């Protein structure tokens, strides 16, 4: 798949897949950002991506982020739509510092990855009900064996 991309800072490399089997590509942070304790910040990812129609770009934290940096993504997953690619639409990574000290993300660090996924748009067909079968409520597929 060919994807159009703009680098905000041309001195940083394009995102890349780090191995032949990688499904996500690493985003490179554009500027050094300090996140104060228990605060949320946006870290610029240096790219504006024109997501192909029929796809979404998911922004996911790297698995080592909490352990190495004491940062989590409070929204879990970022979703970049195919119409988010204007001149000010740089991909940003929302992070929360879960430590008691400031955390610094350095320019050029890889804290998140992007993954393209196919998506369909629903066409709603409203009905009066779905039948008599019920599972019993939220989170009720069973407990332990």
C-alpha positions as CSV (number, residue, x, y, z in Angstrom):
1,X,0.0,0.0,0.0
2,X,1.3,3.4,-0.9
3,X,0.7,6.1,1.7
4,X,1.3,9.8,1.3
5,X,3.2,11.3,4.2
6,X,4.6,14.8,5.1
7,X,7.5,15.1,7.6
8,X,7.1,18.3,9.7
9,X,10.9,18.2,10.4
10,X,12.8,16.9,7.4
11,X,15.9,16.3,9.5
12,X,14.2,13.3,11.2
13,X,13.8,10.0,9.4
14,X,10.5,8.6,8.0
15,X,8.7,6.1,10.3
16,X,9.8,2.6,9.6
17,X,9.0,-1.0,10.3
18,X,11.8,-2.4,12.5
19,X,11.6,-6.0,11.4
20,X,10.2,-8.0,8.5
21,X,7.4,-9.3,10.7
22,X,6.4,-6.0,12.3
23,X,2.8,-4.9,11.8
24,X,3.4,-1.5,13.3
25,X,5.8,1.2,12.3
26,X,7.6,3.4,14.9
27,X,6.8,7.1,15.1
28,X,9.8,9.4,15.8
29,X,9.2,12.2,18.3
30,X,9.8,15.7,16.8
31,X,10.7,17.6,19.9
32,X,11.8,17.1,23.4
33,X,8.8,17.1,25.7
34,X,8.7,17.2,29.5
35,X,5.6,15.6,31.1
36,X,5.1,16.7,34.7
37,X,4.0,14.1,37.3
38,X,0.4,12.9,36.9
39,X,-0.1,15.2,33.9
40,X,-1.2,14.5,30.3
41,X,0.8,15.9,27.4
42,X,0.8,15.6,23.6
43,X,4.1,14.5,22.0
44,X,4.5,15.5,18.3
45,X,5.1,12.5,16.0
46,X,6.6,14.6,13.2
47,X,4.3,13.3,10.4
48,X,1.0,14.2,8.7
49,X,-0.3,11.0,7.1
50,X,-3.0,10.8,4.4
51,X,-4.7,7.6,5.5
52,X,-6.1,5.7,2.4
53,X,-9.9,5.6,2.2
54,X,-11.2,2.4,3.7
55,X,-8.5,2.4,6.4
56,X,-7.8,3.9,9.8
57,X,-4.4,4.6,11.3
58,X,-4.2,3.4,14.9
59,X,-1.6,5.0,17.2
60,X,-0.6,2.6,19.9
61,X,2.0,2.9,22.7
62,X,5.1,0.8,22.4
63,X,4.9,-2.0,24.9
64,X,7.9,-0.8,26.9
65,X,6.6,2.7,27.4
66,X,5.2,2.2,31.0
67,X,8.2,0.2,32.2
68,X,10.9,2.4,30.6
69,X,9.4,5.9,30.8
70,X,6.5,5.6,33.4
71,X,4.1,6.8,30.6
72,X,0.8,5.4,29.6
73,X,-1.6,6.4,26.9
74,X,-4.8,7.4,28.8
75,X,-7.0,6.9,25.8
76,X,-5.3,3.5,25.0
77,X,-5.5,3.9,21.2
78,X,-5.5,6.9,19.0
79,X,-7.5,6.8,15.8
80,X,-6.4,8.8,12.7
81,X,-9.2,9.2,10.2
82,X,-8.7,9.4,6.4
83,X,-9.8,13.1,6.4
84,X,-7.2,14.2,9.0
85,X,-4.3,15.3,6.9
86,X,-4.4,19.1,6.7
87,X,-1.2,21.2,7.2
88,X,-1.7,21.4,11.0
89,X,-2.7,17.7,11.4
90,X,0.5,16.3,12.8
91,X,0.1,13.0,14.5
92,X,0.5,13.4,18.2
93,X,0.8,10.8,20.9
94,X,-1.2,11.5,24.1
95,X,0.7,10.3,27.2
96,X,0.2,10.5,30.9
97,X,3.1,10.5,33.4
98,X,2.2,8.0,36.1
99,X,5.3,8.7,38.2
100,X,6.0,11.2,40.9
101,X,8.8,12.9,38.9
102,X,8.9,14.7,35.6
103,X,9.5,12.5,32.6
104,X,11.4,13.7,29.5
105,X,10.7,12.3,26.0
106,X,13.7,13.2,23.9
107,X,13.6,14.4,20.3
108,X,14.0,11.3,18.1
109,X,12.7,8.8,20.6
110,X,10.2,6.1,19.6
111,X,7.4,6.0,22.1
112,X,4.5,4.9,19.9
113,X,3.7,2.9,16.7
114,X,1.2,3.3,14.0
115,X,-0.8,0.5,12.4
116,X,-3.1,0.6,9.4
117,X,-6.4,-1.3,9.7
118,X,-9.2,-1.8,7.2
119,X,-12.5,-0.4,8.3
120,X,-16.1,-0.5,7.0
121,X,-18.8,2.1,7.7
122,X,-22.0,0.7,9.2
123,X,-25.4,1.1,7.5
124,X,-27.9,1.0,10.4
125,X,-30.9,-1.2,10.2
126,X,-33.1,-0.3,13.2
127,X,-35.1,-3.1,14.7
128,X,-37.4,-3.5,17.7
129,X,-35.2,-6.2,19.4
130,X,-32.7,-8.9,18.8
131,X,-34.6,-11.9,20.1
132,X,-34.9,-13.6,23.5
133,X,-31.2,-14.8,24.0
134,X,-29.3,-12.9,26.7
135,X,-25.8,-13.2,28.1
136,X,-26.6,-11.7,31.5
137,X,-25.1,-8.2,31.3
138,X,-21.8,-6.4,31.1
139,X,-18.8,-8.7,31.4
140,X,-20.8,-11.8,32.1
141,X,-19.3,-14.4,29.7
142,X,-18.3,-16.4,32.8
143,X,-15.9,-16.4,35.7
144,X,-13.3,-19.0,36.5
145,X,-13.6,-22.7,35.8
